[in-house]
Amino acid sequence: MTLIPAPFGPHFGFGLYVHWPYCARICPYCDFNVYAAKDRQGGALVDAIAADIHAHRPRMPQHRPLDSVYFGGGTPALLRPDELGTILLAASDAFGIKPGAEITLEANPNDVMRADLQGWQRAGVTRLSIGVQSLRDAALAFLGRDHDAVSAAEAVRRALRVFGSVSIDLIYARPGQSPASWESELSDALALGAPHLSLYELTFEAKTPFGLAAKRGDISPMNDDAQADLYELTQSVTAAAGLPAYEVSNHAASPAYQSVHNLIYWRGGDWIGVGPGAHGRVSVGANRYASEAERRPEAYIANVQASQSGWSNAAQLAQLEIARELLAMGLRAAEGVDLRRVETVSGAAVPRDKIAVFVDKGWAKMAGAELRLTASGRLLADAITAALSP
């Protein structure tokens, strides 16, 4: 990684995140800002998101065109192709979209099976991220999903016939899951041929139905050692299949299939967040700002209509906050982070004696000023980050 004058900002990538908060069914493990689709604001929210994109433009310095647009949620696949087009047109008008930019749409298998995939493609979508979550019917029922394993596999195959870039989400480390059962399921997923996998360990966030059930003792989360064993198995199986990890939870067949949008996060680039509850990071000169939009759709719409976008809630980040974020996000990715960037922002040296211990244990590697974690080190990424943070 070459050191450049500014240690963060749009030269590390410039993206747009669009949060669509509605879901046909809300999963019991989900702690995102989501609402039942029956309560959707529909066209009013699409118009507000488009207006919010335009409202960001005059508040920001000149930026290069967008490298990526990411429709997340929620279930943004509930948007019609023309609604996706309306939002992308606003992005193009306000900032420009780079030729060949990555435009990702999150979708569930049932969405893929009934959607006009060519319509999504004509609207501008170039990449699908499919929330398969499991290829075992019992696990899908436990996770509260509304599809079965057969339809999930067929959805991936259908998507691959239209889109060259397809990602599969899977959740593992479920209660009672054995290494053999996960290896079999992961192998089935790899056999579908998607060039990108996002593989997440099941978490029990406090306010979710799963979190509350765990607190009551109705569900017993997998213990840390067993989770670590499954994580290491995951790294071995995916690497052998030609999809090594390029980040803690993400695997790609080649750099061409790595998520451009997520790399912006991990590299310390800039992104605008629009839609209810969306977060953003924007650099203006030597300063960096964190923004968070109103969470409830009706409040978000009213805020935008009053010409107060998510940018009105922006807060300037302290230098130490920026440095810690650069370190934490950078160490998640296999490419690592140039410590000179962290030190330039924080004004303090990252302790080389602690790094030496991590290198000696086989958890990290240093090449000049670049620090990267090994596969076993990424398992300890949070702890290592905490030990090295300024």
FILOKOL-541744 format. One record per residue (C-alpha): residue number from 1; x, y negated, z negated. Coordinates in steps of 0.02 Angstrom, whole numbers, plus 50000, padded with zeros to 5 digits. Last residue first. Example, Ala and Ser with C-alpha at 12.3 -4.5 7.8 and 13.67 -1.06 7.14 Angstrom:
<recs>
   num      xx      yy      zz
     2   50684   50053   49643
     1   50615   50225   49610
</recs>
This chain:
<recs>
   num      xx      yy      zz
   390   49812   49776   48988
   389   49741   49947   49029
   388   49866   50090   49030
   387   49794   50201   48892
   386   49615   50164   48942
   385   49652   50208   49123
   384   49731   50372   49070
   383   49579   50417   48966
   382   49456   50375   49105
   381   49557   50466   49238
   380   49577   50627   49140
   379   49508   50744   49275
   378   49597   50630   49397
   377   49759   50686   49315
   376   49729   50868   49362
   375   49710   50820   49545
   374   49861   50706   49532
   373   49844   50524   49486
   372   49920   50383   49587
   371   50033   50240   49538
   370   50113   50131   49670
   369   50251   50014   49613
   368   50389   50117   49694
   367   50314   50289   49713
   366   50245   50349   49546
   365   50151   50511   49519
   364   50023   50558   49387
   363   49951   50701   49285
   362   50098   50819   49295
   361   50138   50807   49109
   360   50302   50718   49148
   359   50210   50593   49259
   358   50088   50555   49118
   357   50231   50530   48995
   356   50323   50418   49119
   355   50165   50314   49140
   354   50164   50283   48953
   353   50343   50221   48959
   352   50302   50113   49112
   351   50178   50007   49015
   350   50080   49902   49142
   349   50166   49733   49135
   348   50066   49580   49087
   347   50007   49427   49183
   346   49837   49510   49204
   345   49809   49464   49386
   344   49986   49486   49451
   343   50007   49641   49341
   342   49858   49730   49416
   341   49912   49690   49594
   340   50091   49738   49555
   339   50025   49905   49494
   338   49986   49958   49673
   337   49841   50078   49651
   336   49805   50260   49688
   335   49782   50342   49857
   334   49687   50484   49773
   333   49551   50362   49719
   332   49491   50352   49539
   331   49652   50263   49490
   330   49604   50111   49594
   329   49435   50090   49509
   328   49505   50087   49333
   327   49659   49984   49377
   326   49568   49853   49480
   325   49432   49844   49348
   324   49557   49818   49209
   323   49643   49680   49307
   322   49480   49592   49346
   321   49422   49598   49165
   320   49592   49534   49108
   319   49579   49387   49228
   318   49408   49340   49162
   317   49262   49369   49278
   316   49156   49222   49334
   315   48973   49263   49309
   314   48842   49275   49445
   313   48658   49268   49396
   312   48618   49135   49525
   311   48705   49247   49652
   310   48561   49370   49634
   309   48460   49246   49735
   308   48374   49088   49674
   307   48287   49005   49820
   306   48120   49008   49726
   305   48063   49144   49846
   304   48220   49241   49798
   303   48175   49233   49614
   302   47993   49280   49645
   301   48046   49433   49747
   300   48169   49487   49613
   299   48041   49464   49476
   298   47914   49571   49571
   297   48046   49704   49606
   296   48104   49717   49425
   295   48293   49713   49405
   294   48338   49533   49443
   293   48502   49531   49539
   292   48673   49558   49461
   291   48827   49462   49514
   290   49010   49477   49464
   289   49125   49336   49518
   288   49309   49331   49561
   287   49417   49176   49559
   286   49578   49137   49654
   285   49484   49069   49804
   284   49306   49131   49797
   283   49299   49319   49774
   282   49133   49412   49769
   281   49084   49567   49671
   280   48905   49628   49681
   279   48773   49720   49580
   278   48597   49764   49636
   277   48458   49762   49506
   276   48319   49732   49631
   275   48386   49710   49808
   274   48547   49629   49863
   273   48728   49661   49813
   272   48867   49572   49908
   271   49033   49660   49919
   270   49214   49610   49901
   269   49367   49722   49897
   268   49453   49793   49744
   267   49518   49953   49822
   266   49397   50070   49735
   265   49242   49969   49777
   264   49292   49940   49958
   263   49335   50125   49969
   262   49154   50160   49925
   261   49094   50068   50080
   260   49217   50149   50199
   259   49165   50321   50139
   258   49297   50444   50198
   257   49252   50531   50361
   256   49393   50460   50468
   255   49514   50496   50327
   254   49488   50681   50360
   253   49372   50824   50306
   252   49315   50721   50158
   251   49289   50747   49972
   250   49218   50632   49839
   249   49201   50656   49651
   248   49368   50596   49581
   247   49423   50515   49744
   246   49507   50577   49904
   245   49465   50756   49856
   244   49514   50886   49984
   243   49391   50942   50119
   242   49490   51071   50220
   241   49405   51227   50151
   240   49554   51268   50039
   239   49546   51091   49969
   238   49361   51110   49934
   237   49381   51275   49841
   236   49530   51218   49736
   235   49460   51049   49687
   234   49293   51126   49640
   233   49377   51260   49534
   232   49467   51121   49440
   231   49302   51033   49408
   230   49219   51195   49356
   229   49355   51227   49226
   228   49341   51048   49164
   227   49154   51069   49141
   226   49184   51227   49039
   225   49308   51135   48930
   224   49191   50987   48906
   223   49040   51087   48849
   222   48890   51111   48963
   221   48739   51013   48904
   220   48616   51103   48790
   219   48435   51061   48830
   218   48288   51060   48708
   217   48400   50999   48567
   216   48298   50841   48537
   215   48446   50734   48593
   214   48467   50844   48747
   213   48284   50819   48791
   212   48304   50630   48772
   211   48453   50631   48888
   210   48364   50741   49014
   209   48211   50626   49013
   208   48328   50477   49040
   207   48363   50351   48903
   206   48528   50423   48839
   205   48611   50474   49002
   204   48638   50661   49013
   203   48769   50689   49148
   202   48776   50828   49278
   201   48948   50837   49359
   200   48950   50756   49530
   199   49008   50821   49699
   198   49000   50700   49845
   197   49039   50800   50003
   196   49093   50736   50173
   195   49120   50821   50342
   194   48954   50915   50338
   193   48982   51090   50409
   192   48842   51189   50329
   191   48973   51317   50273
   190   49037   51193   50144
   189   48869   51197   50056
   188   48865   51386   50052
   187   49042   51386   49981
   186   48986   51265   49846
   185   48843   51380   49799
   184   48955   51533   49788
   183   49089   51440   49688
   182   48954   51372   49573
   181   48883   51546   49540
   180   49056   51619   49507
   179   49106   51478   49390
   178   48947   51504   49288
   177   48806   51379   49267
   176   48724   51394   49096
   175   48680   51210   49082
   174   48723   51121   49246
   173   48905   51084   49279
   172   48858   51044   49460
   171   48762   50912   49556
   170   48777   50905   49746
   169   48772   50758   49866
   168   48800   50796   50051
   167   48877   50672   50173
   166   48846   50657   50360
   165   48950   50568   50492
   164   48924   50625   50671
   163   48738   50590   50660
   162   48606   50668   50773
   161   48634   50857   50770
   160   48717   50839   50600
   159   48555   50773   50525
   158   48458   50927   50580
   157   48590   51043   50505
   156   48585   50947   50341
   155   48395   50950   50338
   154   48398   51138   50374
   153   48506   51169   50221
   152   48391   51065   50111
   151   48236   51149   50184
   150   48303   51321   50138
   149   48359   51266   49964
   148   48191   51196   49914
   147   48127   51017   49908
   146   48039   50910   49776
   145   48183   50895   49652
   144   48154   50898   49465
   143   48330   50952   49421
   142   48266   51114   49343
   141   48165   51152   49500
   140   48317   51119   49608
   139   48420   51233   49498
   138   48297   51375   49516
   137   48291   51349   49705
   136   48480   51358   49730
   135   48564   51249   49860
   134   48584   51103   49742
   133   48590   50913   49737
   132   48537   50897   49921
   131   48535   50707   49911
   130   48585   50672   50091
   129   48704   50530   50133
   128   48677   50485   50315
   127   48797   50385   50424
   126   48782   50272   50578
   125   48620   50179   50541
   124   48590   50037   50665
   123   48402   50031   50694
   122   48429   50144   50845
   121   48504   50275   50730
   120   48360   50267   50609
   119   48241   50286   50755
   118   48346   50432   50821
   117   48318   50514   50653
   116   48130   50493   50663
   115   48096   50560   50490
   114   48003   50717   50433
   113   48148   50834   50396
   112   48269   50697   50345
   111   48147   50626   50217
   110   48117   50800   50146
   109   48305   50823   50126
   108   48323   50660   50028
   107   48400   50507   50107
   106   48536   50379   50076
   105   48572   50271   50227
   104   48749   50220   50273
   103   48806   50089   50398
   102   48992   50106   50434
   101   49050   49967   50550
   100   49094   50015   50729
    99   49089   49835   50788
    98   49101   49725   50632
    97   48937   49659   50566
    96   48912   49471   50565
    95   48893   49367   50409
    94   48722   49285   50402
    93   48649   49336   50570
    92   48716   49513   50562
    91   48658   49537   50383
    90   48485   49468   50425
    89   48477   49584   50576
    88   48525   49729   50464
    87   48380   49690   50346
    86   48253   49677   50487
    85   48321   49834   50570
    84   48298   49936   50411
    83   48119   49874   50409
    82   48098   49922   50592
    81   48165   50097   50555
    80   48036   50118   50416
    79   48099   50114   50237
    78   48066   50270   50134
    77   48244   50322   50179
    76   48295   50189   50052
    75   48257   50312   49912
    74   48302   50238   49745
    73   48424   50173   49784
    72   48557   50150   49915
    71   48570   50069   50087
    70   48755   50037   50116
    69   48819   49911   50242
    68   49001   49918   50291
    67   49148   49822   50364
    66   49049   49659   50363
    65   49116   49520   50473
    64   49259   49412   50409
    63   49216   49291   50273
    62   49212   49102   50268
    61   49183   49039   50093
    60   49027   49085   49995
    59   48875   48993   49929
    58   48813   48952   50103
    57   48799   49138   50147
    56   48718   49210   49992
    55   48546   49138   50032
    54   48544   49229   50200
    53   48562   49397   50115
    52   48430   49347   49988
    51   48308   49303   50127
    50   48328   49477   50204
    49   48304   49557   50033
    48   48150   49450   50001
    47   48074   49497   50170
    46   48100   49682   50135
    45   48026   49657   49961
    44   47869   49574   50029
    43   47853   49711   50161
    42   47834   49849   50035
    41   47800   49796   49855
    40   47802   49978   49801
    39   47694   50038   49657
    38   47652   50207   49737
    37   47839   50228   49767
    36   47871   50251   49581
    35   48013   50141   49518
    34   48202   50151   49512
    33   48347   50055   49432
    32   48466   50201   49413
    31   48466   50315   49260
    30   48420   50476   49351
    29   48430   50643   49258
    28   48241   50675   49254
    27   48218   50637   49441
    26   48094   50503   49492
    25   47979   50563   49631
    24   47923   50471   49787
    23   48060   50346   49748
    22   48068   50156   49756
    21   48215   50044   49710
    20   48288   49997   49880
    19   48460   49927   49838
    18   48558   49852   49982
    17   48749   49847   49962
    16   48843   49737   50085
    15   49028   49759   50117
    14   49193   49668   50139
    13   49357   49762   50133
    12   49525   49744   50045
    11   49552   49579   50139
    10   49383   49531   50064
     9   49455   49501   49890
     8   49585   49566   49768
     7   49772   49552   49735
     6   49791   49392   49838
     5   49962   49365   49919
     4   49976   49540   49996
     3   50068   49691   49928
     2   50075   49833   50052
     1   50000   50000   50000
</recs>
